[in-house]
Amino acid sequence: MRWKLLLGAVIGGFLLTFASVIYQVKPLIMDAEEIHFGFPFAWLVAIRGTWGGYTTWSYHIQWLGLIGDIVLYSLITAAILYLIGFRKKRGLAEH
């Protein structure tokens, strides 16, 4: 049972981390565009210059933010899965 909880937590952590890319922050920068993706830690940054024309987008992975999001979301997923499993066991034991 513990390996199911661990596997579910890791899979849930990855899924929620990659779903957090929907959250975007666009800081005000002169002569450039920058977008930070991820919540609560930005783990992907897209940058392009606008001085004298638009350049192509350059993407950079922020590894500490990515690892932090995966760990945080894995812990949240593990807690939810544990509570669901605990309630199911307890519900069966009372009947």
Number of C-alpha atoms within 10 A of each C-alpha: 6 8 8 11 17 17 13 16 24 19 16 20 22 19 14 20 25 17 12 18 15 11 12 15 14 12 10 10 9 9 12 13 17 18 16 21 22 22 21 15 19 23 23 18 19 16 16 16 17 13 10 7 7 12 13 10 13 11 14 12 13 15 12 12 17 21 15 17 24 23 17 17 22 24 17 16 21 21 14 14 18 16 12 12 14 11 12 11 11 11 10 8 8 6 5
